[in-house]
Amino acid sequence: MGRIYERKTERQTWTDEQMAAAKRAVDRGVSVRHAAITHNIPRATLARWVASPGKKRGLGSKKTVFSPEQESELVQHLLDLETRFYGVNMKDARKLAYDLAEKNKLPHDFSHKRQMAGRYWLQGFLRRNPTVSFRKPEATSIARARGFNKPSVNNFYDLLQKTLDAKHYPPNRIFNADETGVNTVPPKKLKIAARKGKRQVGSITSAERGVQTTIVMCMSATGQHLPPYVIFPRVRMHVSLKKGAPNGTKFNCNPSGYMTSEIFPDWFDHFIENTNPSETNPALLIIDGHSSHKGLAFGEKALANFVDVIVLPPHCSHKMQPLDVAFMGPFKSYYARASENFMRKFPGKAITLYDVAELMGAAYLKAASAEVAENGFRKSGIWPFNRNVFSDEDFAPSEVTDQPEIRPTNQPVNPDQPAIATDQVEVTTVTLITVTKPLVLDGSTVQQMPSSISFPELTGND
């Protein structure tokens, strides 16, 4: 027997709007027969609705377990959990449906043995509520979920607004710099054509594991992109490593290939050469709080060269750093595409450090557009300045991880030292799911996230 039922009758094909229009026509003095013909509604049906307004009668023997209003609240609950980065999977959603039906004493044919709704119920639920779909989530560390909170973000925007008001920086003097890594074996693979049903599809790479190279990017709010700064994992530099790099690119190397507090001042010299800050034309540089950015030499150079530096809050760069928001994603995609083109152009040849500059250059020239830079600064609220660029939904994950400090009852409280500083974290109240009667679901079903569902009082079996 088919599980996806198809409509086999033409009854009740009229809409609520048609019925409302027909009833208004009857109220104006139009006969029931004429109104029924005009609005394509059966005469007997219209006459019954005029005499006693009601609702559509159900057709067939199959009824939905939940009413449309209840399903709407269930949809809102699922979406609310997703905004907090604690979304439920298909199995959890089926368990949740079973628990709600049981607690509300709704008639259902869910499995009592497995204590969950069937997969065909879930398919029907998704068809009736197309705003919900099950997708593979991106991993987000709890540090980022905690770090991106309102107090930290507001402190940053307070400092940024104070700096902009004090020196009136034009957008062409506001810069953002950040490091990224490129590998001789790009982790991002493009889809290729293959026989349908084949279990494993392979593609040639230069090695099983690649070698990482660090690249420092910098751009302004008006779309100016500074030449890259490349750090190779080598002890000594060789001229062949520079082949194919964009004009003006500067190079350095160290055994690890990562940015260090000794190398960062050298990049800052590269920044000064390309921006020429002065007392009458200072620059504002926004960077993240990586340990390599906190050296004394860098601070002294910034002060001596009329560069103001603002550091982003910890674990907020994925939302507030223009390069992360708009540039790094397209750049990595273009680099992966250039690497695959290289492997096809030179079959049998592996990508080495001597090819990285050329591949990076091809990707950089495609990704470094004025539109990308302007979008990054606008979406992060830095320029044009907009401290309200993020909604409450963006901060929802941090509310889940906010935890109040618990003091022992016998420990005196020092009034001069609050339990939680107001500029660090917000404390929220966690509530459980509720329906017409108090309901407590097990943690494996809803994971005890802060949300609530309040079903209306049930008057029937709809």
C-alpha positions in Angstrom: 0.0 0.0 0.0 1.4 3.4 -0.9 2.4 5.7 1.9 2.2 8.9 -0.1 -1.6 9.4 -0.6 -2.9 11.2 -3.6 -6.1 13.1 -3.7 -8.9 11.1 -5.4 -11.8 13.5 -5.2 -12.6 17.0 -6.4 -14.6 17.8 -3.3 -13.7 20.8 -1.2 -11.3 22.2 -3.8 -12.5 25.7 -2.9 -10.3 27.9 -0.8 -11.1 29.9 2.4 -10.8 33.1 0.3 -13.4 31.9 -2.1 -15.8 31.0 0.8 -15.3 34.4 2.4 -16.0 36.2 -0.8 -19.1 34.2 -1.4 -20.4 34.9 2.1 -19.8 38.6 1.6 -21.8 38.5 -1.6 -24.7 36.8 0.2 -24.6 39.4 3.0 -24.9 42.1 0.3 -28.2 40.5 -0.9 -26.9 38.1 -3.7 -28.8 34.8 -3.7 -27.0 31.7 -2.4 -27.4 30.0 -5.8 -25.8 32.9 -7.8 -23.0 33.4 -5.3 -22.2 29.7 -5.4 -22.0 29.7 -9.2 -19.9 32.9 -9.2 -17.3 31.7 -6.7 -17.3 28.0 -7.8 -18.6 26.6 -4.5 -21.4 23.9 -4.2 -24.7 25.5 -3.4 -25.5 23.2 -0.4 -22.0 23.9 1.1 -22.5 27.6 0.8 -26.0 27.4 2.3 -24.6 25.4 5.3 -21.8 27.9 5.9 -24.2 30.9 5.7 -26.6 29.3 8.2 -23.9 28.0 10.5 -20.3 29.1 9.9 -17.9 26.2 10.4 -14.7 24.7 9.0 -13.8 22.3 6.2 -14.7 18.7 6.9 -12.0 16.1 6.7 -12.0 13.8 3.7 -11.1 10.2 4.0 -10.3 8.0 7.0 -6.7 9.4 7.6 -6.4 12.4 10.0 -3.3 14.3 11.0 -2.2 13.7 14.6 -1.6 17.4 15.2 -3.7 20.4 14.2 -2.2 23.0 11.8 -1.8 25.3 14.8 0.1 22.7 16.8 2.3 21.8 13.8 3.1 25.4 13.4 4.3 25.7 17.0 6.3 22.5 16.6 7.9 24.0 13.5 8.8 27.2 15.4 10.3 25.1 18.2 12.5 23.1 15.8 13.7 26.3 14.1 14.4 28.0 17.4 16.7 25.1 18.5 18.6 25.4 15.2 19.2 29.1 15.7 20.9 28.2 19.0 23.1 25.6 17.3 21.4 22.7 19.0 19.1 21.5 16.2 17.5 18.1 16.4 18.0 15.3 13.9 15.3 13.2 12.2 15.2 10.6 14.9 14.9 13.2 17.7 12.1 15.0 15.8 10.2 11.7 15.6 10.6 11.1 19.3 9.5 14.6 20.1 6.3 14.1 18.0 5.5 10.8 19.9 6.1 12.5 23.3 3.9 15.5 22.4 1.1 13.2 21.2 1.3 11.1 24.3 1.3 14.0 26.8 -1.6 15.7 25.1 -3.5 12.3 24.8 -3.9 12.7 21.1 -5.0 9.6 19.1 -2.1 8.3 17.0 -0.7 5.2 15.4 3.0 5.9 16.3 5.1 3.0 17.5 4.7 2.5 21.3 7.6 -0.1 21.2 10.1 2.4 19.7 8.4 5.4 21.2 8.7 7.6 18.1 6.7 8.6 15.1 7.3 6.8 11.8 9.4 8.1 9.0 6.3 8.4 6.8 4.8 10.8 9.3 8.0 12.9 9.1 7.8 13.0 5.3 4.2 14.2 5.5 5.1 16.7 8.2 7.9 18.1 5.9 5.5 18.3 2.9 2.9 20.2 5.0 5.6 22.6 6.4 8.1 23.4 3.6 9.9 25.9 5.7 11.6 23.1 7.6 14.3 20.8 6.0 17.0 18.6 7.5 20.5 19.8 6.5 24.0 18.8 7.4 25.3 21.4 9.9 28.7 23.1 9.9 30.7 22.3 13.1 30.8 25.3 15.4 33.0 25.2 18.4 31.5 26.0 21.8 34.2 28.8 22.2 32.7 30.6 19.2 29.1 30.1 20.4 30.1 31.6 23.8 32.4 34.3 22.4 29.9 35.9 20.1 27.7 37.5 22.7 26.1 40.9 23.1 28.3 42.4 25.8 31.5 41.6 23.8 30.1 42.8 20.5 28.7 46.0 22.1 32.1 46.7 23.7 33.8 46.4 20.3 31.3 48.7 18.6 31.6 51.3 21.5 35.3 51.4 20.9 35.0 51.6 17.2 32.4 54.4 17.3 34.6 56.3 19.7 37.6 56.0 17.4 35.6 56.9 14.3 34.1 60.0 16.0 37.5 61.1 17.3 39.5 61.0 14.1 36.8 60.8 11.4 38.4 58.1 9.4 37.3 58.0 5.7 36.5 54.4 4.5 39.7 54.3 2.3 41.7 54.5 5.6 40.0 51.7 7.4 41.7 48.3 6.9 41.3 44.8 8.0 44.1 42.2 8.0 44.0 38.5 8.6 46.0 35.3 8.0 44.9 32.2 6.1 46.6 29.0 5.1 46.9 27.3 1.7 48.0 23.7 1.2 49.7 21.9 -1.5 46.8 19.4 -1.2 43.6 21.6 -1.0 41.0 20.0 1.3 38.1 21.4 -0.8 37.3 19.2 -3.8 35.0 20.0 -6.6 32.4 17.6 -7.9 33.3 15.6 -11.0 31.2 13.5 -13.4 31.1 9.8 -12.7 29.0 6.7 -13.3 25.8 6.8 -11.2 25.8 4.2 -8.4 29.6 3.8 -8.3 30.6 3.4 -4.7 33.9 5.3 -4.7 35.1 8.1 -7.0 38.7 9.2 -6.9 40.7 12.2 -8.1 44.5 12.6 -8.3 46.1 14.8 -5.6 49.8 15.8 -5.3 50.1 13.9 -2.0 48.1 12.3 0.9 49.0 15.2 3.2 50.1 18.6 2.0 52.4 21.4 3.3 50.8 24.5 4.8 51.8 28.0 3.7 50.5 31.1 5.5 49.2 34.1 3.6 48.4 37.5 5.1 45.6 39.4 3.3 44.6 43.0 3.9 41.9 45.2 2.4 40.2 48.5 2.9 36.5 49.4 3.2 36.6 51.0 -0.3 37.9 47.9 -2.0 41.7 48.4 -2.0 43.5 45.1 -1.6 47.1 45.2 -0.5 49.6 42.8 -2.1 49.7 39.5 -0.1 52.4 38.6 2.4 53.5 34.9 2.1 55.2 32.9 4.8 56.7 29.6 3.6 57.6 26.7 5.9 61.3 26.9 5.2 64.5 28.0 6.8 65.9 29.9 3.8 64.1 31.8 1.0 64.7 30.9 -2.6 63.8 33.1 -5.6 62.0 30.3 -7.4 59.3 30.3 -4.6 58.2 33.8 -5.9 57.2 32.7 -9.4 53.7 33.8 -10.4 52.9 35.8 -7.4 50.9 39.1 -7.7 53.0 42.3 -8.1 54.1 43.7 -4.8 53.9 40.4 -2.9 56.3 40.2 0.0 57.8 36.9 1.2 59.2 35.5 4.4 59.9 32.1 5.8 60.3 30.2 9.1 60.4 26.5 10.0 56.7 26.2 10.9 55.3 28.4 8.1 53.0 30.2 10.6 52.7 33.8 11.7 54.8 34.7 14.7 55.4 37.8 16.9 58.8 38.1 15.2 57.4 38.1 11.7 54.3 40.3 12.2 56.3 43.5 12.6 57.8 42.8 9.1 54.3 42.4 7.7 53.4 45.7 9.4 56.3 47.4 7.5 54.7 46.0 4.3 51.4 47.5 5.4 53.0 50.9 6.0 54.8 50.9 2.6 51.4 50.4 0.8 49.2 52.7 2.9 51.7 55.6 3.8 50.0 56.7 7.0 50.9 60.1 8.4 49.9 62.6 11.1 47.4 64.2 8.7 46.4 61.0 7.0 46.3 58.2 9.7 45.1 54.7 9.2 42.8 52.4 11.2 43.7 48.7 11.3 41.3 46.1 12.6 42.8 42.7 13.4 42.0 39.6 15.5 43.6 38.9 18.9 46.1 36.2 17.8 49.1 36.0 20.0 51.5 37.0 17.2 49.7 40.4 17.0 50.5 41.4 20.6 54.3 41.9 20.4 55.9 45.1 21.8 57.7 45.8 18.5 54.4 45.9 16.6 52.8 48.3 19.2 55.7 50.7 19.0 55.7 50.8 15.2 51.9 51.4 15.1 52.2 54.3 17.5 55.2 55.8 15.7 53.5 55.5 12.2 50.1 57.0 13.1 48.1 53.7 12.9 45.3 53.1 15.3 44.7 49.4 16.0 41.5 47.8 17.2 41.4 44.1 18.1 38.2 42.1 17.5 36.7 40.2 20.5 37.8 36.6 20.9 36.0 34.0 18.8 34.0 36.6 16.8 36.0 36.8 13.6 33.6 34.5 11.7 30.9 37.2 12.1 32.8 40.5 12.6 36.0 40.2 10.5 35.4 41.5 6.9 38.0 39.2 5.4 36.4 36.1 7.0 32.9 37.2 6.1 33.4 37.9 2.4 36.9 37.2 1.1 38.4 34.0 2.5 35.6 31.7 1.2 35.8 32.7 -2.4 39.6 32.8 -2.3 39.8 29.2 -1.0 37.4 28.0 -3.7 39.4 29.7 -6.4 42.6 28.2 -5.0 41.1 24.7 -5.0 40.0 25.2 -8.6 43.4 26.4 -9.7 45.1 23.4 -8.0 42.8 21.0 -9.8 43.5 22.7 -13.2 47.2 22.4 -12.4 46.9 18.7 -11.8 45.1 18.2 -15.1 47.5 20.4 -17.1 50.6 18.6 -15.7 49.5 15.0 -15.2 51.9 13.1 -13.0 53.4 16.2 -11.5 52.8 17.0 -7.8 52.2 20.5 -6.4 55.1 21.7 -4.3 55.9 24.9 -2.5 57.4 26.2 -5.7 53.9 26.2 -7.3 52.0 27.8 -4.4 52.7 31.4 -5.3 51.4 31.0 -8.9 48.2 29.2 -7.7 47.7 31.7 -4.9 48.1 34.5 -7.4 45.5 33.1 -9.8 43.0 32.8 -6.9 43.9 36.2 -5.4 43.3 38.1 -8.7 39.8 36.5 -9.0 38.7 37.0 -5.4 40.2 40.5 -4.7 37.4 42.7 -6.0 36.1 46.0 -4.6 32.6 44.6 -4.3 33.9 41.7 -2.1 35.7 44.1 0.3 32.7 46.5 0.5 30.3 43.6 1.3 32.6 42.3 4.0 32.8 45.7 5.8 29.1 46.3 5.4 28.0 42.8 6.7 30.3 43.2 9.7 28.8 46.6 10.6 32.2 48.3 10.5 31.6 50.5 7.5 29.1 52.0 7.1 29.0 51.9 10.9 26.1 49.9 12.1 26.1 48.4 15.6 22.7 46.9 15.0 23.8 44.7 12.0 23.3 41.5 14.1 19.9 40.4 15.2 18.8 38.5 18.4 18.9 35.3 16.4 22.6 35.8 15.8 23.2 35.9 19.5 21.0 32.9 20.3 23.8 30.4 20.5 25.6 32.4 23.2 22.5 32.6 25.3 22.4 28.7 25.5 26.0 28.6 26.7 25.6 31.4 29.3 26.0 29.8 32.7 25.6 31.7 36.0 28.3 31.3 38.7 27.2 29.1 41.6 28.6 30.1 45.0 28.6 27.8 48.1 25.9 28.9 50.5 28.4 29.3 53.3 30.7 31.6 51.2 30.3 35.3 51.8 29.6 37.5 48.8 32.0 40.4 48.2 29.8 43.3 47.0 32.8 44.9 45.3 33.3 41.8 43.1 30.2 40.7 41.2 29.8 37.0 40.4 29.7 37.8 36.6 31.0 40.9 35.0 28.2 42.6 33.0 30.6 43.2 30.1 31.5 39.5 29.8 28.3 37.4 29.7 24.5 37.5 29.9 22.6 35.1 32.1 19.4 33.7 30.7 16.6 31.6 32.1 16.3 28.1 30.8 12.7 26.8 30.3 11.4 23.4 29.4 8.8 22.5 26.8 5.2 22.9 28.0 1.9 22.0 26.6 -1.7 22.1 28.0 -0.4 20.1 31.0 3.2 20.3 32.5 5.5 18.3 30.3 9.1 17.2 30.9 10.8 15.5 28.1 14.0 13.5 28.4 17.3 15.2 27.5 17.9 12.9 24.5 14.7 14.1 22.9 15.0 17.9 23.0 18.4 18.3 24.7 16.8 20.6 27.2 17.3 23.8 25.2 15.7 27.1 26.2 12.5 27.1 24.2 8.8 26.5 24.8 5.8 25.1 23.1 2.3 25.9 24.4 -0.3 24.0 22.5 -3.9 25.5 22.7 -6.6 23.8 24.7 -7.7 20.7 22.8 -11.4 20.4 22.1 -11.5 17.5 19.8 -9.4 14.9 17.9 -8.3 17.3 15.1 
